[in-house]
C-alpha cells in the first residue's frame, strides 16, 4: 500500500486560493476543476476548503459583519496588485472578516477587502473591454472581469482603501512585446546619430506610462532611461528617476543597468543645478561601484572624480581639491597611461586656478600637488 502523500501548508493554501479564484470567475464545479488541474483527490481538496472557511469563520466570532460587494470572494491575477506604501505585491489572505489583500511585514498598512478591490477593478475592465470577456452578462460579471485584468492592465497600485487604486496601462498595448523590444533596440542604435528620431521612438513606447509609478518591465525602464538622456531639466529628472527606481525594483540596486541609470539621474540633477542632491547620488553610486567593481576600478574612480567637482559646485573647494587629488593618485597607480587621468588633472588644475583667483596667495599655489604631477 502506498504511503499517503504529505502536503505543506503552502501547497494547501495555494490550492484553496485557486478554488476561491475559480469560484469568483464563475467557473462551474471549482473544486472538481482545481482538483483535476492539480491532480488532487477531490474529497481531500474539499476538506481543505471547508477547513479554511471554518477557520476564517471561527477566528473571531464577534467580528463586525463583512462588507463584501458579493457573497463569494474574488481575487485578481497574481502579481498585479501592488502596495503604494511599500511597493511590494499584495497577496490574498483568509481572515476573520473574509478574504483580504495584505502586504508582507514590515508594511503597516491596513488590509483591503479583496472582493471590494476586485469589484472596482472589474468595473474598469468592463468599461473598456466587456466585449472581449467570457460571460459578460453573468450576475457576477465584475468578479469575472477582474480575473482577466492582467490582459488589459500592467499594474494596479493600491492606496488606503479599495477605491483608491492607480491603474498603469500597458504602453502601446496593440503592439506585441517582441515588436516593442525591436523598436527599443533600434532606438539604442540611433541615439548617437539621430537623437530626434530616437526621442520620437521612446516617446511612443512610453506614451501611456506614468513616471510617478514604478515600471513592471525592463522594456519600459530602459526606454525611460534612454529618454532621460535626451531631455533636460525637470523632464530629464522625472524620467531618469522613473528608470532608476524601476530598475532597482526589477534587478536590485547594484545591477549594471541600475548603476548606469543612477549615473544618469545624478547627472540630470547636476545639470539642473541640484548640486546637493547630485552629490548624494554620486556618493551612493561610488559606494555601490566600490562594492561591485572594486575601489580602484576605473568606473569607481571616475565617479569619485565627478563627486569632487560637485563638491566644488557646492562651495567646498578645499575638500574638492583634496578628493580629486587623491583620486588622480589612485587612478594613475591602478590604470597607468589611461587618458582619463589627464582629464582629471586638467579639472584639478582648473579648480586650483579658480581658487587662486579668489585668494591672494602666491602663484605657486596654482600648481598641481607633487602627488599628482606626471
KOLSEDREN-250460 format. One record per residue: x, y, z of N, C-alpha, C in turn; residue in one letter. Coordinates in pm, whole numbers, padded with zeros to 5 digits, always signed. Last residue first. Example, Ala and Ser with C-alpha at 12.3 -4.5 7.8 and 13.67 -1.06 7.14 Angstrom:
BEGIN
+01285-00225+00708+01367-00106+00714+01290+00003+00787S +01319-00569+00780+01230-00450+00780+01320-00330+00780A 
//
This chain:
BEGIN
+05270+06457-01331+05307+06346-01420+05449+06301-01394X +05147+06512-01001+05219+06558-01120+05262+06438-01201X +05030+06433-00769+04953+06410-00891+05024+06461-01014X +05199+06493-00558+05149+06356-00567+05073+06327-00695X +05249+06765-00570+05352+06674-00620+05300+06534-00640X +04963+06946-00690+05040+06885-00583+05139+06784-00639X +04994+07192-00949+04942+07064-00901+05024+07015-00784X +04988+07546-00877+05049+07427-00935+04987+07302-00874X +04888+07757-00746+04809+07711-00860+04867+07585-00921X +05065+07839-00561+04952+07760-00512+04868+07705-00625X +05244+08000-00681+05280+07858-00673+05163+07774-00627X +05160+08258-00651+05122+08189-00774+05151+08041-00767X +05049+08307-00310+05148+08307-00417+05101+08226-00536X +04713+08437-00231+04831+08357-00207+04926+08362-00324X +04473+08563-00234+04589+08648-00260+04719+08574-00236X +04195+08408-00402+04288+08423-00289+04405+08510-00330X +04057+08373-00629+03984+08426-00515+04071+08448-00393X +04234+08262-00805+04173+08390-00843+04100+08456-00727X +04291+08022-00687+04395+08125-00685+04338+08261-00720X +04060+07879-00748+04086+07915-00609+04189+08028-00600X +04100+07847-01018+03983+07921-00973+04000+07964-00828X +04332+07693-01016+04336+07827-01074+04218+07911-01027X +04232+07457-00899+04342+07531-00836+04346+07674-00887X +04041+07379-01089+03999+07410-00952+04105+07493-00879X +04208+07338-01308+04106+07442-01315+04057+07480-01174X +04356+07122-01212+04425+07246-01245+04327+07363-01250X +04154+06934-01201+04217+06979-01077+04291+07110-01098X +04103+06902-01473+03998+06953-01385+04057+07005-01254X +04346+06794-01550+04303+06923-01605+04195+06985-01519X +04340+06552-01414+04442+06650-01377+04406+06788-01431X +04134+06426-01554+04115+06457-01412+04214+06563-01366X +04263+06400-01799+04143+06484-01790+04114+06522-01645X +04467+06222-01730+04500+06358-01777+04380+06451-01766X +04315+05996-01666+04399+06060-01563+04433+06202-01602X +04198+05910-01900+04113+05978-01803+04195+06047-01694X +04388+05765-02045+04366+05908-02079+04280+05982-01977X +04620+05565-01868+04479+05585-01905+04455+05733-01933X +04876+05523-01772+04860+05557-01913+04717+05579-01956X +04778+05293-01523+04885+05375-01583+04861+05398-01732X +04569+05248-01311+04548+05246-01457+04653+05333-01526X +04651+05265-01049+04575+05147-01090+04561+05135-01241X +04796+05509-01040+04859+05386-00993+04787+05261-01045X +04610+05689-01140+04738+05674-01209+04807+05543-01169X +04409+05661-00946+04381+05625-01085+04511+05603-01162X +04530+05756-00713+04485+05617-00719+04465+05572-00864X +04575+06025-00793+04685+05939-00749+04648+05791-00761X +04315+06110-00844+04412+06106-00953+04529+06015-00916X +04206+06098-00586+04151+06013-00692+04250+06000-00808X +04352+06294-00453+04364+06155-00411+04314+06060-00519X +04258+06518-00599+04400+06485-00599+04422+06339-00558X +03985+06514-00533+04026+06493-00671+04173+06456-00680X +03994+06560-00255+03935+06437-00307+03982+06410-00449X +04117+06817-00250+04179+06703-00182+04126+06571-00237X +03937+06975-00393+04074+06958-00443+04140+06836-00379X +03708+06952-00226+03702+06907-00365+03842+06882-00420X +03792+07069+00010+03757+06927+00011+03754+06871-00131X +03826+07331-00088+03940+07259-00034+03913+07108-00033X +03564+07400-00173+03676+07395-00268+03793+07314-00215X +03266+07378-00151+03365+07313-00065+03494+07291-00146X +03067+07470-00319+03149+07568-00250+03253+07510-00157X +02934+07300-00479+02869+07333-00352+02949+07434-00270X +03115+07262-00681+02992+07334-00713+02921+07381-00585X +03293+07101-00539+03334+07238-00574+03213+07323-00610X +03137+06871-00533+03176+06936-00408+03218+07080-00432X +03141+06813-00803+03015+06858-00743+03040+06922-00607X +03406+06732-00826+03363+06852-00899+03231+06904-00843X +03399+06500-00671+03484+06611-00628+03441+06740-00697X +03234+06342-00829+03188+06383-00696+03269+06501-00644X +03407+06292-01039+03291+06378-01062+03234+06428-00930X +03581+06118-00906+03632+06245-00958+03517+06343-00984X +03407+05907-00856+03466+05978-00742+03521+06113-00786X +03362+05818-01113+03251+05877-01038+03303+05956-00918X +03622+05724-01163+03564+05829-01248+03448+05897-01177X +03652+05523-00975+03735+05643-00961+03681+05757-01048X +03463+05338-01074+03455+05388-00937+03531+05520-00922X +03554+05283-01337+03424+05348-01315+03410+05408-01175X +03816+05164-01273+03804+05293-01342+03667+05358-01321X +03867+05038-00941+03818+05022-01078+03799+05159-01142X +03937+05049-00677+04033+05105-00772+03990+05086-00917X +03727+04925-00538+03757+05067-00510+03854+05129-00609X +03502+04726-00741+03626+04743-00668+03660+04889-00648X +03253+04663-00841+03367+04661-00934+03501+04671-00863X +03100+04656-00594+03081+04560-00703+03202+04550-00795X +03181+04851-00414+03144+04719-00363+03135+04615-00473X +03224+05069-00576+03337+05018-00497+03308+04877-00447X +02965+05107-00668+03069+05064-00762+03189+05008-00688X +02838+05194-00432+02793+05072-00499+02900+05018-00594X +02984+05431-00385+02986+05323-00286+02943+05190-00349X +02918+05580-00611+03058+05543-00588+03069+05428-00488X +02644+05616-00563+02688+05540-00680+02832+05494-00662X +02654+05778-00336+02590+05647-00328+02634+05558-00443X +02778+06003-00449+02841+05932-00338+02786+05790-00326X +02587+06076-00640+02721+06034-00683+02793+05958-00572X +02372+06143-00470+02358+06034-00567+02494+05984-00615X +02475+06360-00324+02434+06239-00254+02423+06120-00349X +02521+06542-00538+02633+06494-00455+02596+06364-00383X +02263+06591-00630+02359+06523-00718+02475+06466-00637X +02160+06730-00411+02102+06601-00449+02199+06523-00537X +02328+06954-00425+02325+06872-00304+02270+06733-00335X +02277+07061-00682+02409+07008-00650+02409+06919-00525X +02086+07107-00907+02054+07047-00777+02181+06981-00723X +02121+07199-01162+02167+07285-01053+02133+07232-00916X +02068+07034-01368+01958+07122-01327+01997+07214-01212X +02299+06888-01379+02273+06983-01488+02162+07080-01454X +02258+06732-01148+02369+06827-01154+02346+06932-01262X +02038+06576-01222+02026+06670-01110+02138+06774-01113X +02154+06432-01432+02039+06517-01459+02020+06619-01346X +02352+06287-01297+02391+06387-01397+02277+06483-01425X +02192+06117-01143+02281+06213-01076+02322+06324-01172X +02069+05970-01352+01989+06051-01260+02074+06155-01189X +02292+05843-01466+02211+05935-01547+02127+06026-01458X +02369+05684-01251+02461+05787-01302+02384+05890-01384X +02149+05516-01233+02181+05603-01121+02275+05716-01164X +02172+05377-01473+02058+05468-01455+02082+05563-01339X +02400+05229-01409+02403+05323-01522+02290+05424-01510X +02298+05077-01200+02405+05172-01173+02419+05274-01285X +02111+04921-01341+02065+05012-01235+02171+05117-01205X +02274+04771-01507+02179+04865-01568+02128+04965-01465X +02422+04619-01310+02488+04715-01401+02392+04816-01462X +02279+04617-00979+02286+04561-01114+02349+04663-01208X +02240+04718-00727+02378+04710-00776+02390+04641-00911X +01969+04716-00652+02041+04845-00657+02180+04838-00716X +01755+04509-00867+01835+04534-00749+01921+04659-00764X +01579+04469-01077+01707+04398-01080+01794+04420-00956X +01334+04603-01026+01337+04483-01111+01464+04401-01093X +01392+04820-00859+01286+04727-00821+01297+04595-00897X +01589+04943-01012+01620+04898-00876+01520+04794-00830X +01438+05006-01235+01545+04908-01249+01592+04857-01113X +01265+05200-01119+01213+05077-01179+01319+04969-01190X +01439+05403-01035+01350+05338-00938+01300+05203-00991X +01556+05472-01282+01638+05421-01172+01553+05347-01069X +01331+05558-01431+01415+05448-01478+01495+05387-01365X +01233+05770-01272+01147+05655-01303+01231+05535-01345X +01455+05940-01285+01413+05886-01156+01324+05763-01174X +01450+05999-01556+01568+05931-01500+01534+05869-01365X +01209+06133-01578+01223+06002-01644+01346+05927-01593X +01264+06361-01413+01144+06279-01392+01160+06140-01454X +01499+06470-01520+01499+06417-01384+01382+06323-01363X +01407+06555-01771+01514+06455-01762+01515+06390-01624X +01221+06747-01691+01177+06630-01768+01281+06519-01761X +01380+06940-01562+01285+06861-01485+01239+06737-01559X +01668+06932-01774+01599+06989-01659+01501+06891-01595X +01625+06749-02082+01696+06842-01995+01605+06881-01879X +01674+06439-02271+01598+06553-02220+01685+06641-02131X +01808+06213-02334+01781+06306-02444+01713+06434-02397X +01822+06057-02110+01949+06104-02166+01929+06209-02275X +01554+05989-02080+01614+06083-01986+01745+06139-02039X +01523+05791-02277+01458+05922-02293+01520+06026-02202X +01668+05582-02162+01713+05640-02289+01651+05778-02311X +01507+05534-01940+01647+05574-01921+01702+05639-02048X +01271+05454-02064+01273+05577-01984+01415+05626-01962X +01358+05213-02175+01313+05320-02264+01313+05454-02191X +01410+05071-01941+01522+05105-02031+01483+05215-02128X +01148+05049-01839+01253+05112-01760+01369+05156-01848X +01013+04909-02039+00974+05048-02010+01082+05120-01931X +01162+04663-02028+01142+04737-02152+01112+04883-02125X +01135+04555-01779+01263+04616-01813+01251+04701-01937X +00825+04623-01614+00901+04555-01719+01030+04631-01746X +00693+04774-01438+00691+04631-01411+00767+04554-01518X +00792+05091-01302+00771+05001-01416+00774+04856-01371X +00609+05282-01077+00729+05202-01095+00703+05100-01205X +00487+05622-01124+00475+05484-01078+00610+05414-01092X +00534+05860-01243+00520+05862-01096+00508+05721-01039X +00528+05829-01516+00659+05825-01449+00652+05834-01297X +00302+05625-01672+00307+05734-01574+00442+05728-01501X +00266+05549-02011+00334+05517-01885+00339+05640-01797X +00178+05574-02269+00076+05559-02164+00136+05526-02028X +00418+05610-02418+00304+05701-02436+00205+05695-02321X +00662+05488-02441+00621+05532-02308+00494+05617-02309X +00690+05443-02712+00693+05328-02622+00635+05364-02485X +00691+05707-02803+00580+05619-02841+00574+05498-02748X +00932+05794-02697+00809+05858-02651+00687+05773-02687X +01113+05646-02841+01094+05611-02699+00969+05679-02643X +01079+05773-03097+01059+05629-03078+01029+05597-02933X +01144+06042-03060+01008+06006-03102+00979+05859-03075X +01417+06014-02989+01322+06077-02896+01179+06038-02931X +01523+05912-03223+01525+05831-03102+01424+05882-03001X +01498+06135-03387+01419+06015-03416+01412+05923-03294X +01684+06299-03254+01545+06341-03272+01455+06222-03299X +01934+06168-03263+01863+06181-03135+01717+06222-03149X +02102+05998-03451+01974+06063-03482+01893+06077-03353X +02340+05903-03339+02340+05957-03475+02213+06033-03510X +02297+05808-03085+02413+05896-03107+02412+05961-03244X +02062+05652-03106+02070+05758-03008+02185+05855-03033X +02024+05435-03272+02014+05569-03333+02047+05682-03236X +02039+05208-03119+02133+05221-03231+02137+05363-03286X +01828+05246-02944+01965+05242-02891+02068+05261-03003X +01616+05221-03126+01640+05350-03061+01781+05355-03003X +01632+04949-03188+01658+05049-03293+01689+05184-03231X +01553+04845-02943+01687+04816-02993+01727+04916-03102X +01288+04934-02940+01382+04988-02842+01526+04963-02886X +01186+04773-03145+01182+04920-03158+01282+04984-03062X +01218+04521-03034+01292+04555-03156+01297+04706-03177X +01037+04547-02823+01179+04522-02795+01265+04556-02914X +00798+04571-02960+00848+04687-02885+00996+04670-02850X +00779+04310-03055+00790+04420-03150+00845+04545-03081X +00749+04165-02824+00871+04142-02901+00891+04252-03005X +00497+04253-02732+00617+04293-02660+00743+04274-02744X +00273+04376-02991+00328+04270-02906+00461+04312-02847X +00066+04664-02977+00187+04603-03029+00235+04492-02937X -00146+04763-02837-00176+04694-02961-00054+04625-03019X -00049+04905-02622-00095+04769-02598-00125+04692-02725X +00137+05122-02562+00107+05071-02696+00064+04925-02690X +00196+05022-02229+00227+05116-02337+00204+05047-02471X -00068+04915-02016+00050+04882-02098+00070+04987-02206X -00162+05132-01746-00197+05058-01867-00071+05027-01947X -00197+05129-01411-00098+05155-01515-00131+05067-01634X -00420+05269-01182-00400+05165-01284-00298+05212-01386X -00462+05305-00845-00399+05368-00962-00365+05257-01062X -00727+05327-00614-00644+05243-00700-00589+05325-00816X -00922+05344-00385-00802+05427-00407-00701+05344-00486X -01118+05173-00319-01141+05255-00438-01022+05345-00472X -01023+05048-00084-01044+04971-00207-01069+05052-00332X -00768+05266+00060-00898+05200+00063-00925+05136-00073X -00507+05367+00029-00556+05340+00164-00688+05266+00169X -00400+05220-00275-00380+05319-00170-00442+05274-00040X -00239+05006-00505-00347+05027-00408-00307+05128-00303X -00185+04985-00844-00125+05031-00718-00236+05071-00622X -00154+04750-01090-00252+04822-01011-00186+04857-00878X -00026+04708-01421-00002+04715-01276-00117+04791-01212X -00117+04672-01678+00021+04632-01647+00044+04624-01497X -00422+04542-01808-00353+04632-01717-00213+04580-01688X -00534+04349-01970-00551+04488-02010-00471+04586-01925X -00491+04102-01865-00490+04113-02011-00491+04258-02057X -00529+04123-01595-00390+04120-01644-00382+04129-01795X -00804+04098-01558-00745+04232-01557-00604+04233-01615X -00961+03879-01536-00896+03898-01666-00822+04032-01673X -01079+03895-01293-00986+03784-01313-00912+03794-01445X -01258+04102-01333-01137+04127-01254-01034+04017-01274X -01467+03976-01470-01382+04071-01542-01252+04096-01467X -01577+03830-01260-01522+03759-01376-01426+03851-01452X -01667+04039-01101-01565+03948-01049-01499+03870-01163X -01855+04147-01276-01743+04230-01231-01630+04143-01177X -02048+03943-01311-01960+03978-01424-01841+04064-01380X -02228+03786-01172-02104+03828-01106-02000+03870-01211X -02429+03729-01357-02460+03816-01240-02336+03865-01168X -02309+03761-01696-02318+03682-01573-02349+03774-01455X -02265+03879-01934-02394+03908-01871-02414+03828-01742X -02018+03796-02028-02033+03939-01994-02166+03973-01928X -01872+03537-02055-01989+03557-01967-02009+03703-01929X -01542+03655-02132-01643+03549-02127-01754+03586-02029X -01465+03967-02301-01466+03882-02183-01570+03770-02195X -01471+04157-02492-01364+04058-02503-01369+03955-02390X -01664+04341-02433-01689+04253-02548-01583+04145-02563X -01558+04495-02229-01659+04396-02195-01680+04296-02308X -01344+04682-02202-01332+04565-02289-01435+04458-02255X -01395+04910-02044-01301+04919-02155-01309+04801-02251X -01580+04850-01849-01598+04975-01925-01511+04978-02049X -01474+04617-01743-01600+04610-01818-01622+04736-01902X -01251+04720-01608-01231+04630-01722-01357+04624-01807X -01386+04863-01407-01299+04933-01503-01277+04848-01627X -01514+04656-01272-01595+04759-01336-01515+04837-01440X -01292+04517-01172-01378+04455-01272-01465+04556-01345X -01195+04697-00983-01114+04667-01100-01200+04607-01211X -01412+04687-00801-01372+04815-00862-01292+04790-00990X -01412+04413-00734-01531+04475-00794-01494+04605-00865X -01163+04378-00617-01192+04309-00742-01313+04371-00812X -01202+04533-00384-01099+04570-00481-01129+04508-00616X -01406+04384-00263-01431+04522-00299-01330+04570-00403X -01273+04144-00219-01388+04147-00309-01420+04288-00354X -01075+04216-00035-01037+04166-00167-01153+04173-00265X -01026+04489+00161-01127+04390+00128-01105+04344-00016X -00692+04533+00269-00803+04577+00185-00898+04461+00159X -00519+04607+00580-00559+04517+00471-00681+04572+00395X -00327+04900+00637-00448+04825+00671-00485+04734+00554X +00038+04899+00659-00089+04937+00601-00204+04850+00651X +00301+04870+00740+00199+04885+00844+00059+04910+00791X +00541+04637+00636+00446+04739+00590+00331+04750+00690X +00760+04467+00681+00705+04544+00794+00604+04651+00752X +00535+04190+00607+00598+04283+00704+00723+04344+00642X +00348+04197+00295+00440+04132+00389+00495+04234+00488X +00005+04311+00279+00146+04317+00240+00230+04238+00338X -00320+04192+00164-00229+04248+00263-00086+04241+00210X -00660+04166+00095-00527+04184+00039-00440+04248+00145X -00889+03915+00220-00834+04050+00214-00702+04047+00139X -01186+03737+00281-01064+03745+00200-01018+03889+00190X -01309+03770+00620-01316+03725+00482-01182+03736+00412X -01261+03836+00874-01357+03921+00802-01369+03882+00656X -01068+03663+00959-01200+03651+01021-01304+03738+00952X -00905+03583+00643-00908+03633+00781-01049+03617+00836X -00699+03473+00387-00824+03450+00456-00811+03499+00601X -00537+03688+00152-00530+03608+00274-00670+03590+00332X -00356+03776-00142-00485+03749-00077-00468+03657+00043X -00090+04022-00142-00136+03885-00159-00269+03865-00087X +00082+04273-00324-00012+04239-00218-00069+04100-00247X +00426+04348-00391+00299+04286-00433+00212+04252-00312X +00550+04667-00264+00557+04521-00276+00423+04466-00327X +00552+04935-00203+00584+04898-00341+00594+04746-00362X +00467+05038+00034+00592+04961+00038+00636+04913-00098X +00250+05204-00057+00337+05246+00052+00471+05171+00053X +00097+05088-00253+00154+05221-00280+00259+05260-00177X +00129+04748-00340+00102+04848-00235+00170+04980-00270X -00016+04597-00630+00099+04637-00550+00058+04744-00450X -00153+04338-00824-00181+04443-00726-00057+04469-00640X -00043+04130-00980-00093+04251-01045-00109+04367-00947X +00034+03887-00869+00138+03983-00904+00089+04112-00965X -00238+03690-00995-00121+03703-00909-00023+03808-00962X -00550+03852-01067-00438+03766-01107-00315+03794-01022X -00765+03905-00779-00703+03948-00903-00594+03848-00943X -01054+03737-00647-00916+03779-00640-00868+03820-00778X -01344+03722-00443-01286+03734-00577-01144+03784-00561X -01590+03538-00252-01468+03618-00265-01417+03619-00408X -01944+03580-00268-01828+03498-00292-01704+03584-00306X -02129+03785-00236-02117+03684-00132-01992+03599-00148X -02002+04115-00306-02076+03996-00341-02056+03894-00231X -01881+04308-00156-01974+04353-00258-02059+04236-00305X -01848+04263+00197-01819+04224+00060-01925+04279-00034X -01828+04323+00466-01880+04427+00376-01849+04394+00232X -01922+04128+00751-01843+04152+00630-01912+04256+00543X -01967+04250+01085-02014+04182+00965-01929+04220+00844X -01704+04223+01330-01803+04302+01258-01846+04229+01132X -01673+03928+01537-01622+04032+01447-01737+04104+01379X -01712+03727+01710-01787+03851+01735-01738+03964+01645X -01544+03520+01635-01688+03501+01623-01769+03628+01643X -01275+03488+01480-01327+03599+01562-01479+03596+01553X -01233+03237+01372-01119+03312+01424-01164+03425+01515X -01441+03105+01253-01430+03094+01398-01316+03174+01458X -01412+03157+00980-01538+03193+01046-01526+03193+01197X -01161+03062+00918-01188+03205+00899-01312+03248+00976X -01201+02792+00970-01102+02867+01047-01125+03016+01037X -01391+02732+00776-01427+02720+00917-01330+02798+01005X -01241+02771+00546-01357+02856+00571-01398+02851+00717X -01049+02570+00578-01007+02709+00567-01122+02804+00596X -01212+02339+00580-01133+02372+00698-01090+02519+00696X -01312+02346+00319-01404+02355+00433-01330+02396+00560X -01074+02312+00175-01155+02433+00158-01248+02452+00277X -00990+02058+00262-00905+02176+00280-00985+02305+00274X -01205+01898+00179-01177+01912+00322-01089+02034+00349X -01177+01923-00098-01299+01972-00034-01278+01992+00116X -00936+01791-00134-00942+01935-00159-01066+01996-00094X -01024+01532-00075-00919+01595+00006-00922+01746-00010X -01209+01489-00276-01256+01491-00137-01153+01554-00044X -01045+01490-00504-01145+01593-00488-01192+01604-00342X -00698+01460-00498-00825+01394-00469-00929+01499-00437X -00523+01635-00758-00554+01609-00619-00683+01529-00608X -00418+01759-00987-00407+01614-00967-00420+01578-00818X -00470+02015-01047-00358+01993-00956-00334+01845-00926X -00690+01986-01215-00572+02057-01263-00450+02027-01178X -00872+01849-01047-00825+01786-01170-00697+01852-01221X -00909+02041-00851-00855+01909-00813-00800+01838-00936X -01025+02244-01001-00892+02265-00944-00829+02131-00905X -01272+02116-01069-01182+02168-01172-01040+02182-01119X -01388+02055-00822-01355+01947-00915-01253+01994-01019X -01416+02319-00729-01335+02222-00654-01294+02107-00744X -01584+02446-00919-01447+02492-00899-01359+02391-00825X -01826+02404-01093-01753+02300-01023-01609+02337-00993X -01780+02663-01332-01865+02561-01274-01778+02453-01209X -01661+02993-01272-01640+02860-01330-01726+02757-01257X -01672+03253-01179-01795+03193-01230-01778+03056-01292X -01460+03364-01057-01470+03388-01200-01591+03321-01263X -01483+03269-00799-01508+03411-00823-01524+03441-00971X -01406+03004-00827-01544+03033-00792-01578+03179-00824X -01134+03041-00880-01219+02979-00982-01366+03007-00955X -01057+03151-00635-01042+03229-00757-01131+03174-00867X -01106+02938-00464-01181+03062-00446-01173+03150-00570X -00920+02755-00572-01062+02722-00569-01146+02849-00557X -00681+02890-00524-00722+02864-00663-00870+02827-00671X -00674+02884-00245-00686+03013-00315-00732+02994-00458X -00641+02612-00202-00765+02676-00157-00785+02809-00229X -00383+02585-00309-00494+02511-00368-00627+02574-00329X -00238+02746-00134-00245+02782-00276-00361+02710-00344X -00268+02606+00107-00320+02743+00096-00334+02784-00049X -00135+02365+00041-00277+02363+00077-00339+02502+00058X +00125+02459-00003+00053+02391-00111-00097+02392-00084X +00183+02561+00251+00183+02649+00134+00106+02588+00018X +00179+02337+00414+00075+02439+00433+00068+02534+00315X +00245+02040+00217+00284+02151+00303+00169+02251+00315X +00130+01707+00230+00126+01836+00164+00163+01945+00264X +00217+01367+00173+00202+01479+00266+00212+01611+00191X +00054+01071+00059+00137+01187+00029+00109+01298+00128X +00061+00754+00214-00013+00877+00180+00081+00994+00160X +00234+00488+00059+00233+00581+00173+00158+00707+00135X +00057+00217-00087+00138+00337-00100+00124+00426+00023X +00085-00121+00000+00000+00000+00000+00088+00124+00000X 
//
